[in-house]
Amino acid sequence: MPLSGSGPLIFLFGLSLCLSCLAAATPSLAREEPELPWTMHVYFENDLFTGTDRNYTNGVKISLISPDLVSFVESGKLPEWSLEYIYRLPFINDPDPALKRKIEFSFGQNMYTPADIFRSDLVVDDRPYAGWTYFAAAFHTRSSERMDTIELQLGMVGPSSYAEETQQAVHDLRDLQRPNGWEHQLKNEPGLAATYERKWQIAPFFSRGTFAMDAITHLGCALGNVATYANTGFETRLGWDLPDDFGVSLIRPAGNTRFSAREQQGGYLFAAVNGRAVLQDIFLDGNTFAHSHSVGKKPFVADLAGGAALYFQQFKLTWTQVLRTKEFDGQPDNHSFGSLIISLFF
């Protein structure tokens, strides 16, 4: 697939970027790059916020997003050998002077369980136990009105994801009932997911001073043995001093990427919807190359979300409550979970 071909280039460049940036923190670079260049997000998603422990029950992710790549290329701080690979990245040679480009590295783990975690036998009419632990590299390109994201995720499904150990440790720490059915989880399988998403930022259609309302739409797709789908949706925001970004995202590609150099303080309320046409979902379809427990998945799934974001200079705190429609045949009801994102710009 063309997207996956850029993965080694992104990884190679990322290593070079990280090493060179450590040596590049000089006053001269600070003058060339006056903005808050780095972004770090810490995501925590869990259905404990809604009093359940089932389905998509937990997700954690840590992301680090670089400064604008073009500024680093022009600074002369990167080694000459790396420039050839930088210019091979998608969209990097676009002549539009308004374009900005960032690279993102992430590490995360998702966890899925059936509704009755007290049972030790195989619950044949409920979803399998499964874990997904992965590394990801993403490339973001934005103009004044849109952002393109390409992301490659590589990881492990099955016991080597260590999702069982994570859940057991958390339940022991909180003195909760230990889940008893992890011996029926999906088998070990290397996972790959290549994703693309484009977001459009619609100019505020209501504005009064710093109080405004805007909208963001998106369209994307994913291909791989972990997930294959097409998705689309939108988000609308209402608040003070809306940030120059592309909205709030759950743990998925094309997330919370800030491009503005201006420190801000304010907040907003938001509502969003994301719909997926699902062709492959390993956490429901079971292992690709081995026999495992599986259930019949729904071909269409939607996330309805609402929440609030508060930001002050270099910090941002985002809370989202999500309602996810039924994902598989026999699922008794929709699933709800909460998402907390702590962001630092430095």
N, C-alpha and C positions, 0 to 999 in steps of 0.2 A: 504493500500500500504506500502511496507517495508520502503520506504523513509520517509513517513510521521511519522512513528513510532519513528524515531530519533528526531523529532521536540521538544517534551517536554524535552528530554535529553539535546539537544543543548541549549534550553532556560534556563534550570536550571543551566547548567554549565556556561552559559554566565553571568548570574547574579552573580554567585560565582566569576567568573574571574574578572568582573568589580570591585566588592567590594574589592577583595584581592589585585588587582593591585594598588589601591589607597594607600593601606597600605604597599605595597612592594617596593615603590620607594626609595630604600636605596642604599648607595654606594656598598654594597656587591652584590646586584642584578645587578647594573650597570656593575660590573666586570664580572658577569656571562653572561650578555646579552649586549655586547658592541655595537650591531647594533642599527640602528634607529628602534625601535620596533613597533611603532604604525603607522597606515596609515589612513588618512581621505581623502575621495573624496567628492567633491560637483559637482553634475551633473546638467546641464541646457540644455534642448533640446527644440527647438521651430522652427516653420516654419516661424516666423517673419523674420528670416535671409534670407528667399527666397521670402518674400513679400506676403505670403498667410496666411490664418487663417482658416484651415479646416483639416479634417481627424485627424491624430495624430498631434494635434496642440501644445501640451505642455507636458513636462515631467520634474520633478525635483526629485532629490534623494540625500540623504546624507548617506554616509557609513563610518563606523568605523571598522577597521580590526586590530585584536590583534597581539601581538608578537607570536613567535613560541610557541605552546602549550607545547611541550616536555620540553623546557627550563624552563617553569613555573612549570611543574610537578616536575622536578628534583631540582628546587630551594628550595622546601619545603615551599613555601609561601602560597600554597593553602591549605584549610582545608582538613583533612583526609577523611571526608565523601564524598567530591566531586570527589575523585580519581576513585571510582568505576564507576561513570557515565562517566568520561573522557574516560576510557578504553573501554567503550561500544560504543563510537563513531566509525563510519565506518573508516576503514584503520588505526586506531590509534595504533593497536597492530602489524602492519606490521614490521618485524624485520629489514628491510632495514635501516641502520644507516644514509643514505643520505636523508631520507624523512624529510620534514618539514611540519608542520600542523598549520593552522591559522583558526580562527573563525571570522565571519563578521556579524555585525548587521546594518540594513539599515531601513530607513524610506523614503517613496516616494509617489508621486502622479502623475498619468497620466490623460490626458484630451483628449477627442475625440469629434468632432463636424462635422456637415454637411458643405458643401461648402457655402451655403447661410445662414449666421447667422442673417440676417436682417428679415427673415420671422418668424412670430409667429405661423404659422400653421404647421402641421406635414408634413415634406418633405419625402414623402413615398418612393421615388426612390433614397434617399441618406442615408448614415449611421446614426444611432441614436446618439443623444447626450449621452455621458457617461463619468463617472469619476471613477477612481480606486485609492484608498488611502490605503496603506498597510505598514505593518512591515514585515521584512524578517530576517531570520537567515541562514547563510551559513557556510559550513565547507569546507576548501580548504586543499588538500594534494598534495604535489609536490615532485617529484624526480628530477634527473638531467635533464630529457628530457620531462616530462609530468606533468600535473596538473589535478586533479579530483576535481570537485565542486558539492556539494549537497546543494540545497537551498530550504527552505520552506517559502512561502509567505502567509500571512494571512491578510485580509483586508475587505473593503466594496466597493461594486459597488452601484451606485445610489445616491440619495440626501445625504445620510449619508457620502459620500466621500467628500462632500463640494467642489467639482470641480466647480459647478456653482458659488458659492461665490468667489472662487479664481479668476475665469475668469472675473467676474463682477468687482472685485476690481482692477485687473490689467488694464482692459479697462477704468475704471474711472480714474485711476492714469495717464494713457497715453492719456486721452481725446479722446478715440476711441468710435466708435459705440457699444452700449451695445448689446450683443447677446440676441435674443428675444425668442428662442425656447426651453429653458431648461425645460419647463413644460412637454416636451415630452421625457425626458431622461429615461434611463433604471430605473427600480424600485429597491428599496433597496434589496440587496442580499449579504450575507457573501460570501467572495471569498477565494478560496484555490488554490494554485499552487505549486506542488512539482516538482523540476527540477534537472536534472543531466547533467553535461557536462564534457567531457575530452578534454584537449588541449595537443598537441604535439609540442614541440619546435624543429625545424630543425636547426642544426648547420649552421653557416654562409657558404653559398656556394660561396661567394666572400668576400675577406678581403684584405685590404691594410693598415697596421698600425691600427689606431682606426676607419678607415672608412670601413664599412661592409654592407652586405646585407644578411638578413635571412628570414625565413618563419615560420609561426605558423598555424597549422591546428586544427580543432575542430569537435566534433561530440557530439550531445546531444539530450535530449528529455524533455518534460514537460507533466504533467498529473494533471488535476483539472478542476473545473467548469469555471475558468477564461480562461484557455488556455490549449489545448492538442495538441502537435505537435512533430515532429522530425526535427532536424536541423543539418546542416553541413556547412562547409565553410573553408576559409583560409585567412591569412593576410601575406603580405610581407612588409618588412621595409628596408629602405636604409638611412644610416646616420652615425653619429659619436658617438662612445662609446655607442652602443646599450645597453639598460638596461636589467638586468636579470629578466625579467618578461614575461608574456604571451600575450603581445600585448594590443591594445586599444579595449575597448568594449563600446558599447552604454549602455543604461539603460536596462540591462538584466543580468542574473546570469553569474558567471565565469568571472568577470570583471577584473579591473586593480589591480592585487595583486602583490606586490613587495616582493621578498624574499632576495635580496642581502643586505649585511651589508655595502657595499661600497657606499659612497657618490659619485655621478656622476655629470658631466656637459656635455651637448651635445644636440643633437637633431636629428630628423629623419623625413623623409616623409614616408607615408604608403598608401597602397591600400588594400581593404578587400572586401570580399563577404560573405554573410550569406544567405543560402536558407532554407526555412521552408516548410514542408508538414503539412498542418493545418487540424486537425480534429475538433477542437472546438475553437471558439473565441467569447467570450461572448459579445464583443463590436460590433460584426457584427451579431451573431446568436440571440442576445437578451437574456433576462432572462431565467434561467434554470427552475424555478418553478412558473413563472407567465407569463401572456401574456404581450408582449411588442413589440415595433417596432423592425424590423429586416430586413436585406438584405441578399441576397445570396452571400456567401463568395467565393473567389477563393481558390482552394485547394493547390496552390503553390504560395509562395510569396518570393521575394528575395530583399535583401538590398545590394546595391553597394555603397561603401564608400571610401573616400579618405581624407587625411588631413596631419597634421603636429603636432609634439610634441616637446616641448623644456623643458629641465630640468636643474636645477642648485642646487646641493647639496640636500636640503630638500624640494624643490618645483618642481612641474611639471605642465605644462600647455598644454592641448591637444585640438586641434580644428578638428572637423570632419564634412564633408559635405556628406549627405546621400541621395541617390535616392532609393525610395521604389516602387516596381512594384505595379500594381493595386491589391487591396485587395478584391474587391467585384464587382459583376455584375452591369454594368451601370456606374461604376466609369469612368469619361471621360478621365483621364490621370494619369500618375504616380505621386507620391507625393515626395516632397523634403523638407528636414529640416536640420538644423544645430545643432551641439552638442558641448558644451564647458564643459571641465572637469578641475577643479582646484584640485590639489593633494598636500597634505602636509604629510611629513614623519617626525615623531618626537619621 
